[in-house]
Amino acid sequence: MAVVEPAPSFAIGPEIDEAEAKAGIRGRRRGGNLGTWIPAGLIAFVVIACFLGPTLLSLPSPVGGNILESNQPAFSPGHFLGTDPNGNDILSRLLNGGQSSLWIALAVNILGLVIGGTLGALSGYVGGVADTLIMRVLDVLIAFPSLVLTLAVAQALGPSMTNTIFALAFFSIPAFARVARSAVLRLREMPFMAAAKLAGTPAWRMLFKHLAPNIAPQLITFGMLGMGIVIIIEGALSFLGLGIPDPAPSWGNMVATGQLSLSATPMLVVWPSVALLVTVLAFNLLGENLRARWSGR
């Protein structure tokens, strides 16, 4: 009688222990948390330094410096980063200029979130003629290059913080509206929305109770990315003399002033440029990590 040998078994792939799998998940979560907390920590540091630093460090006024103390080097007595050609303390101007940039970025994104988010959500929920009309008007604004449109509006309104906010809001509002509309169009056909309609839920309750909480993460993420973009464009406007007017400090006009004496005092350009780079990079990294985190839920 022939003896049949059992066929050898071949592993399709490496066996993964359950503990190893859980450890891998925990590792990915830790990596994701670090990717969120590091840029969030940088942003917190910049905000605290800009808004509390001048008071905590007892820094002098960012304007009206003593011309006799002009062009002092770094680590001079009473001037940690030195002074500019007008005798103003560079650290004081750097931190106070950061306040202007952050306030403008926050105001522009709040306007975009409230006005644009509301228009986009209504457009996507109502549909029909209202949707077509709202989106065509916003498409006209989006059709213009954002920087060109902002420059034109800023030039027409004149340089000031308020006018800079309004100029930047011209491209912020349509962008938020499109994000909100696309999110609402996707959610509108979900089963929980159909159930709410069958239950006779009023339209305003549908918008605020069911739609708003579900589109908020996308709008917040978009706002984080928008903060960096607004800071860059505000810096460009101030550099061109269309943003924060002199002698009030902003990172953009500090770069514009510093480039006049770049060869003699390059640090006048380096410090605000580094501040811009770190702040914009932190907002972009935080926005990207939040988007990846929420899209994978």
Secondary structure, DSSP 8 states (H G I E B T S, - for coil): -----------SS----HHHHHHHHHHHHHHHHHHHHHHHHHHHHHHHHHHHHHHHTT---SSS--GGGTT--TTBTTBTT-B-TTS-BHHHHHHHHHHHHHHHHHHHHHHIIIIIHHHHHHHHHH-HHHHHHHHHHHHHHHHS-HHHHHHHHHHHH-SSHHHHHHHHHHHHHHHHHHHHHHHHHHHHTSHHHHHHHHTT--HHHIIIIIIHHHHHHHHHHHHHHHHHHHHHHHHHHHHTTSSS-TTS--HHHHHHHHGGGTTT-THHHHHHHHHHHHHHHHHHHHHHHHHHHHHT-
